[in-house]
């Protein structure tokens, strides 16, 4: 007997998770691995968030919430958009989700049908194309250039053959850390409106920037789908809590999808997240630490031969062109892990066409991790 297995799972792996697994195996065997592979803050959730979670555990039965999230948290997020961006958002348009991953799934299901075509930049976050593929939506890869800061442009979109139903942008971007300026954002959103292309803006690294202001696409397109998360800036990765802002006409369909797929977002995390917005001093100290880590890598990686680096405007990544060292970034990272005890992510995770000559380093860890990593890489590359 041969039972059918759906082809939906026949998608590319999230390679960074494979790298982390291999690094953890070496850790468990007694190796001293420096982890620069995973985009996870090295800090814990803010103290007020942890205290709020304890209070909720003691006072609340933690049952299901509304599928769209606790009303008080949705209202607090609306206040955040007014305070942080100067943008007015109706709380009814805000959807609390199970991480940004849950938001991507809900957004793609609500906005696109099987066979639709959605553009996304390469290099870019691999889960975009993998989720789209699993849903029967065609990811249309737009190969971006360093001179465009590895971001899509109207000119690049105009060269795409056939129709486009959607565009996903990320600013700051994973893996490059580059950002889209106000004029460029206006150009992209304008192009999408003129061509009936749904604009999806991944803003999960907002707040983690270096000399640049975070710019929400809502400032230029009130109909954009905005996706964000408590994982990165708020340092709450394992709490699995995100949010999205959607056009009013999409709210009910997203609510029905959320009811059936997730019932509700994690209740404890929602209660705790209310305190995240009152933790700015602690959160800003995290950003200062990332900035120091960034400075260390930008100064020291070139001394180890990694001297072709994308401008890291935000997030906590440095994307390095290693084409002068290798044409096989996966094997290069395997050797880096076993020979130098430094874990990094091959560019193939982010760009299936040119990623064989790129590597991503995460500087979300400790300052000591950065110092030890570059020392090991200098010795390894001698």
Secondary structure as the mmCIF struct_conf table of DSSP 4:
data_model
#
loop_
_struct_conf.conf_type_id
_struct_conf.id
_struct_conf.beg_label_comp_id
_struct_conf.beg_label_asym_id
_struct_conf.beg_label_seq_id
_struct_conf.end_label_comp_id
_struct_conf.end_label_asym_id
_struct_conf.end_label_seq_id
HELX_RH_3T_P HELX_RH_3T_P1 UNK A 7 UNK A 9
BEND BEND1 UNK A 11 UNK A 11
HELX_RH_AL_P HELX_RH_AL_P1 UNK A 15 UNK A 28
TURN_TY1_P TURN_TY1_P1 UNK A 29 UNK A 30
STRN STRN1 UNK A 34 UNK A 35
BEND BEND2 UNK A 37 UNK A 38
BEND BEND3 UNK A 42 UNK A 43
HELX_LH_PP_P HELX_LH_PP_P1 UNK A 44 UNK A 44
BEND BEND4 UNK A 45 UNK A 45
HELX_LH_PP_P HELX_LH_PP_P2 UNK A 46 UNK A 46
HELX_RH_AL_P HELX_RH_AL_P2 UNK A 47 UNK A 59
TURN_TY1_P TURN_TY1_P2 UNK A 67 UNK A 68
HELX_RH_AL_P HELX_RH_AL_P3 UNK A 71 UNK A 85
HELX_RH_3T_P HELX_RH_3T_P2 UNK A 91 UNK A 93
STRN STRN2 UNK A 94 UNK A 97
BEND BEND5 UNK A 98 UNK A 98
HELX_RH_AL_P HELX_RH_AL_P4 UNK A 99 UNK A 111
TURN_TY1_P TURN_TY1_P3 UNK A 114 UNK A 115
STRN STRN3 UNK A 117 UNK A 122
BEND BEND6 UNK A 123 UNK A 123
HELX_RH_AL_P HELX_RH_AL_P5 UNK A 126 UNK A 134
TURN_TY1_P TURN_TY1_P4 UNK A 135 UNK A 136
HELX_LH_PP_P HELX_LH_PP_P3 UNK A 137 UNK A 137
STRN STRN4 UNK A 138 UNK A 143
HELX_RH_3T_P HELX_RH_3T_P3 UNK A 146 UNK A 148
TURN_TY1_P TURN_TY1_P5 UNK A 149 UNK A 150
HELX_RH_AL_P HELX_RH_AL_P6 UNK A 154 UNK A 158
TURN_TY1_P TURN_TY1_P6 UNK A 159 UNK A 159
BEND BEND7 UNK A 160 UNK A 162
BEND BEND8 UNK A 165 UNK A 165
STRN STRN5 UNK A 166 UNK A 170
BEND BEND9 UNK A 171 UNK A 172
TURN_TY1_P TURN_TY1_P7 UNK A 174 UNK A 176
HELX_RH_AL_P HELX_RH_AL_P7 UNK A 182 UNK A 194
TURN_TY1_P TURN_TY1_P8 UNK A 195 UNK A 196
STRN STRN6 UNK A 198 UNK A 202
TURN_TY1_P TURN_TY1_P9 UNK A 204 UNK A 207
STRN STRN7 UNK A 209 UNK A 209
BEND BEND10 UNK A 210 UNK A 212
HELX_RH_3T_P HELX_RH_3T_P4 UNK A 217 UNK A 219
TURN_TY1_P TURN_TY1_P10 UNK A 220 UNK A 220
TURN_TY1_P TURN_TY1_P11 UNK A 222 UNK A 223
STRN STRN8 UNK A 225 UNK A 229
BEND BEND11 UNK A 230 UNK A 232
TURN_TY1_P TURN_TY1_P12 UNK A 233 UNK A 234
HELX_RH_3T_P HELX_RH_3T_P5 UNK A 237 UNK A 239
STRN STRN9 UNK A 242 UNK A 245
HELX_RH_AL_P HELX_RH_AL_P8 UNK A 248 UNK A 261
TURN_TY1_P TURN_TY1_P13 UNK A 262 UNK A 262
BEND BEND12 UNK A 263 UNK A 265
HELX_RH_AL_P HELX_RH_AL_P9 UNK A 267 UNK A 273
TURN_TY1_P TURN_TY1_P14 UNK A 274 UNK A 275
HELX_RH_3T_P HELX_RH_3T_P6 UNK A 276 UNK A 278
HELX_RH_AL_P HELX_RH_AL_P10 UNK A 280 UNK A 300
HELX_RH_3T_P HELX_RH_3T_P7 UNK A 301 UNK A 304
TURN_TY1_P TURN_TY1_P15 UNK A 305 UNK A 305
STRN STRN10 UNK A 309 UNK A 309
STRN STRN11 UNK A 314 UNK A 314
TURN_TY1_P TURN_TY1_P16 UNK A 315 UNK A 316
STRN STRN12 UNK A 317 UNK A 321
TURN_TY1_P TURN_TY1_P17 UNK A 323 UNK A 325
BEND BEND13 UNK A 327 UNK A 327
HELX_RH_AL_P HELX_RH_AL_P11 UNK A 329 UNK A 340
STRN STRN13 UNK A 342 UNK A 343
STRN STRN14 UNK A 345 UNK A 346
HELX_RH_3T_P HELX_RH_3T_P8 UNK A 347 UNK A 349
TURN_TY1_P TURN_TY1_P18 UNK A 350 UNK A 350
TURN_TY1_P TURN_TY1_P19 UNK A 352 UNK A 354
HELX_RH_3T_P HELX_RH_3T_P9 UNK A 355 UNK A 357
STRN STRN15 UNK A 358 UNK A 362
BEND BEND14 UNK A 365 UNK A 365
HELX_RH_AL_P HELX_RH_AL_P12 UNK A 367 UNK A 380
TURN_TY1_P TURN_TY1_P20 UNK A 381 UNK A 381
#
